[in-house]
Amino acid sequence: MPCPILEFRNVSHRAGDALLLDDINWQVAPGEHWALLGPNGSGKTTLLNVACGYIWPNTTGEVIRCGKSMGDLRLLRRSIGWVSCNLLYQIPPLERALDTVVSGRVAQVGLKHIGIEHLTPEDYLLAEKHLDELSIAHLVDLPFSVLSQGERQKVLIARARMAEPLLLFLDEPCAGLDPGAREQFLEALQDLAGRKDTPSLVLVTHHLEEIMPAFQRTLLMSEGRIVGQGDTQSVINEQGVQQLYELPLARLEQRNGRFRLSL
């Protein structure tokens, strides 16, 4: 069997007196798409920082990427991508969408800092392909600043794919989207997850209605601990969701493979 793309072995991380991650054991196999679900303060962001090599497990544990320890961070980071809302504010406002995507090839923000001489015609063709797969090929020449929030998120996903990661974290990608834009984005994400050349995806959210059917595995987190993981249809159940969000009277409904929580 192929080795996991990412594996946490008894990982704990502490900041001062606060234990932010507590004995995390989790692995992502090639071809799997995961949802990472939990309320605010559950440890999701800390887990991402550890997974992407920005902080170390400083109490116990080890992180293995593609069969290797996270000792060589420069090499291992290339196999893990992270799309975050924080990157939205780093993109040059007047940079056209195609150039934003191409800049992911060299892991730099803004082509003016690297020069187009480092890129090839093939890089631009690949960028156009990634944009087309997200149904936004028509935006190639538009400045990043005029794109909608959902379009910007799609551009950042296309940009992250230019580095050909084996695993891509999508950190709250629906934040700030209105209901219509959110549904359009999620449909595009569902389509992307179904493509053979798409890397394994981890959708990080605290809204279970954002979990599309393609995300067939789910990790539940609360107070820095894993409180459930495995097949999405089994892990997400009414009792577990009530405990996760401390809503004893909440009702969990499911329709067309999507979940909905009501009070």
C-alpha positions as CSV (number, residue, x, y, z in Angstrom):
1,M,0.0,0.0,0.0
2,P,1.2,3.6,-0.7
3,C,2.4,5.5,2.3
4,P,0.1,8.2,3.7
5,I,0.6,11.7,2.3
6,L,0.4,13.1,5.9
7,E,0.5,11.3,9.2
8,F,0.2,12.7,12.8
9,R,1.6,10.3,15.4
10,N,0.7,11.3,19.0
11,V,1.1,15.0,18.2
12,S,0.7,17.5,21.0
13,H,1.5,21.2,20.9
14,R,1.5,23.7,23.7
15,A,1.6,27.5,23.8
16,G,2.4,28.6,27.3
17,D,0.0,26.9,29.6
18,A,-2.5,26.1,26.8
19,L,-2.5,22.7,25.3
20,L,-3.6,23.5,21.7
21,L,-3.2,20.0,20.3
22,D,-3.6,16.9,22.5
23,D,-2.4,13.5,21.3
24,I,-3.5,13.8,17.7
25,N,-3.3,10.6,15.6
26,W,-4.5,11.1,12.0
27,Q,-3.4,10.2,8.5
28,V,-4.5,11.1,5.0
29,A,-4.0,8.5,2.3
30,P,-3.5,9.3,-1.4
31,G,-6.8,10.0,-3.2
32,E,-8.7,10.8,0.0
33,H,-10.7,14.0,0.5
34,W,-11.3,15.0,4.1
35,A,-13.4,17.5,5.9
36,L,-11.9,19.0,9.1
37,L,-14.8,20.1,11.2
38,G,-14.9,21.8,14.6
39,P,-16.1,25.0,16.4
40,N,-13.9,28.0,16.8
41,G,-11.0,27.4,19.1
42,S,-11.0,23.6,18.5
43,G,-7.4,23.5,17.3
44,K,-8.0,23.4,13.5
45,T,-5.6,26.3,12.7
46,T,-2.9,24.9,15.0
47,L,-3.2,21.5,13.3
48,L,-2.8,23.3,9.9
49,N,0.3,25.1,11.1
50,V,1.9,21.9,12.2
51,A,0.8,20.0,9.1
52,C,2.3,22.7,6.8
53,G,5.6,22.9,8.8
54,Y,5.2,26.4,10.3
55,I,5.3,25.2,13.9
56,W,6.6,22.0,15.5
57,P,5.0,19.5,17.8
58,N,6.7,20.9,20.9
59,T,5.3,18.5,23.5
60,T,5.1,15.0,22.0
61,G,4.7,13.3,18.7
62,E,5.9,13.3,15.1
63,V,4.6,14.4,11.7
64,I,5.3,12.2,8.7
65,R,4.9,13.5,5.2
66,C,5.1,11.1,2.3
67,G,7.0,8.6,4.5
68,K,9.6,11.2,5.7
69,S,9.9,13.0,9.0
70,M,9.2,16.7,8.9
71,G,12.9,17.5,9.5
72,D,13.6,18.9,6.0
73,L,10.9,21.5,6.0
74,R,11.8,23.1,2.7
75,L,11.3,19.9,0.8
76,L,8.3,18.7,2.7
77,R,6.4,22.0,2.5
78,R,6.3,21.6,-1.3
79,S,4.0,18.5,-0.9
80,I,1.4,20.4,1.2
81,G,-0.5,23.4,0.0
82,W,-2.6,25.8,2.1
83,V,-5.2,28.2,0.7
84,S,-6.1,30.7,3.4
85,C,-8.1,34.0,3.4
86,N,-5.0,35.7,4.7
87,L,-3.4,35.3,1.2
88,L,-6.2,37.4,-0.3
89,Y,-4.7,40.6,1.1
90,Q,-1.2,39.8,-0.2
91,I,-2.1,39.6,-3.9
92,P,-1.3,42.8,-5.8
93,P,-4.7,44.4,-6.6
94,L,-3.9,45.1,-10.2
95,E,-2.3,41.8,-11.0
96,R,-4.4,39.9,-13.5
97,A,-5.8,36.6,-12.5
98,L,-3.7,34.5,-14.8
99,D,-0.5,36.0,-13.4
100,T,-1.7,35.4,-9.9
101,V,-2.1,31.7,-10.7
102,V,1.2,31.4,-12.5
103,S,3.1,33.0,-9.5
104,G,2.2,29.8,-7.6
105,R,4.7,28.0,-9.8
106,V,7.6,29.7,-8.0
107,A,5.8,30.1,-4.6
108,Q,6.1,33.9,-4.8
109,V,3.4,36.6,-4.4
110,G,3.5,39.1,-7.3
111,L,5.3,38.5,-10.6
112,K,7.1,41.8,-10.2
113,H,9.2,40.2,-7.5
114,I,10.4,37.3,-9.6
115,G,10.2,38.4,-13.2
116,I,8.4,36.6,-16.0
117,E,11.7,35.2,-17.3
118,H,11.5,32.4,-14.7
119,L,8.2,31.2,-16.3
120,T,7.6,29.2,-19.5
121,P,4.7,29.2,-22.0
122,E,3.8,25.7,-20.5
123,D,3.4,27.3,-17.1
124,Y,0.8,29.7,-18.5
125,L,-1.0,26.9,-20.3
126,L,-1.2,24.9,-17.1
127,A,-2.5,28.0,-15.2
128,E,-5.2,28.4,-17.8
129,K,-6.1,24.7,-17.4
130,H,-6.5,25.1,-13.6
131,L,-8.7,28.1,-14.1
132,D,-10.8,26.3,-16.6
133,E,-11.3,23.4,-14.3
134,L,-12.8,25.8,-11.8
135,S,-15.0,27.4,-14.5
136,I,-13.3,30.8,-14.4
137,A,-11.2,30.7,-17.5
138,H,-13.0,33.8,-18.7
139,L,-11.4,35.8,-15.9
140,V,-7.7,35.4,-17.0
141,D,-7.2,39.1,-17.9
142,L,-9.2,40.7,-15.1
143,P,-7.3,42.4,-12.2
144,F,-7.5,40.5,-8.9
145,S,-9.2,43.4,-7.2
146,V,-12.3,43.3,-9.4
147,L,-13.0,39.6,-8.8
148,S,-15.7,38.6,-6.4
149,Q,-14.8,36.9,-3.2
150,G,-15.7,33.5,-4.6
151,E,-13.7,34.1,-7.7
152,R,-10.7,35.1,-5.7
153,Q,-10.9,31.9,-3.7
154,K,-11.0,29.9,-6.9
155,V,-8.0,31.8,-8.3
156,L,-6.0,31.0,-5.1
157,I,-6.9,27.3,-5.4
158,A,-5.7,27.3,-9.0
159,R,-2.5,29.1,-7.8
160,A,-1.9,26.5,-5.1
161,R,-2.2,23.7,-7.7
162,M,0.6,25.2,-9.8
163,A,3.1,23.8,-7.2
164,E,1.6,20.3,-7.8
165,P,1.0,19.5,-4.1
166,L,0.0,16.0,-3.0
167,L,-2.3,17.5,-0.4
168,L,-4.1,20.8,-0.3
169,F,-5.7,22.4,2.8
170,L,-8.7,24.8,2.1
171,D,-8.9,26.9,5.2
172,E,-12.5,28.3,5.6
173,P,-12.8,29.0,1.9
174,C,-16.4,30.1,2.1
175,A,-15.8,32.8,4.7
176,G,-17.4,36.0,3.6
177,L,-19.4,34.5,0.7
178,D,-23.1,35.2,0.4
179,P,-25.4,32.1,0.2
180,G,-25.5,32.1,-3.6
181,A,-21.8,32.6,-4.1
182,R,-21.1,29.9,-1.5
183,E,-23.2,27.3,-3.3
184,Q,-21.6,28.1,-6.6
185,F,-18.1,27.8,-5.0
186,L,-19.0,24.5,-3.3
187,E,-20.4,23.0,-6.6
188,A,-17.1,23.9,-8.3
189,L,-15.2,22.3,-5.4
190,Q,-17.3,19.1,-5.7
191,D,-16.5,19.0,-9.4
192,L,-12.8,19.6,-8.7
193,A,-12.6,16.8,-6.1
194,G,-13.9,14.4,-8.7
195,R,-11.1,14.9,-11.1
196,K,-8.3,12.3,-11.3
197,D,-5.5,14.9,-11.3
198,T,-6.7,16.8,-8.3
199,P,-4.6,16.4,-5.1
200,S,-6.1,15.1,-1.9
201,L,-8.2,17.9,-0.4
202,V,-8.8,18.8,3.3
203,L,-11.8,21.2,3.7
204,V,-11.4,23.1,7.0
205,T,-14.7,24.5,8.3
206,H,-17.0,24.9,11.2
207,H,-20.1,24.7,9.1
208,L,-21.1,21.1,8.4
209,E,-23.5,22.2,5.6
210,E,-20.3,23.1,3.6
211,I,-19.2,19.4,3.5
212,M,-19.9,18.2,-0.1
213,P,-20.4,14.5,-0.9
214,A,-16.9,14.3,-2.4
215,F,-15.4,14.7,1.1
216,Q,-16.0,11.1,2.2
217,R,-13.8,11.3,5.3
218,T,-14.2,13.6,8.2
219,L,-12.1,14.6,11.2
220,L,-14.0,16.1,14.2
221,M,-12.0,18.3,16.6
222,S,-12.9,19.9,20.0
223,E,-10.6,21.6,22.5
224,G,-7.5,20.4,20.7
225,R,-8.5,16.8,20.6
226,I,-9.9,14.4,18.0
227,V,-13.5,13.4,19.0
228,G,-14.3,11.5,15.8
229,Q,-12.8,10.5,12.5
230,G,-13.6,8.2,9.6
231,D,-16.3,7.8,7.1
232,T,-18.3,11.0,6.8
233,Q,-21.7,9.4,6.9
234,S,-20.8,7.6,10.1
235,V,-18.9,10.3,11.9
236,I,-21.4,13.0,11.4
237,N,-24.4,12.0,13.4
238,E,-26.9,13.9,15.5
239,Q,-25.5,13.0,18.9
240,G,-21.9,13.8,17.9
241,V,-22.9,17.1,16.4
242,Q,-24.9,18.1,19.4
243,Q,-21.9,17.4,21.7
244,L,-19.5,19.1,19.3
245,Y,-21.4,22.4,19.2
246,E,-23.0,22.0,22.7
247,L,-26.5,22.2,21.1
248,P,-28.5,19.5,22.8
249,L,-31.7,20.3,21.0
250,A,-30.2,20.6,17.5
251,R,-31.6,18.4,14.7
252,L,-29.4,17.0,12.0
253,E,-30.9,16.6,8.6
254,Q,-29.4,15.2,5.4
255,R,-30.5,15.7,1.8
256,N,-28.6,14.8,-1.5
257,G,-25.5,13.9,0.5
258,R,-25.4,17.3,2.3
259,F,-25.9,18.0,6.0
260,R,-28.0,20.7,7.7
261,L,-28.2,21.6,11.3
262,S,-31.4,23.1,12.7
263,L,-32.5,24.2,16.2
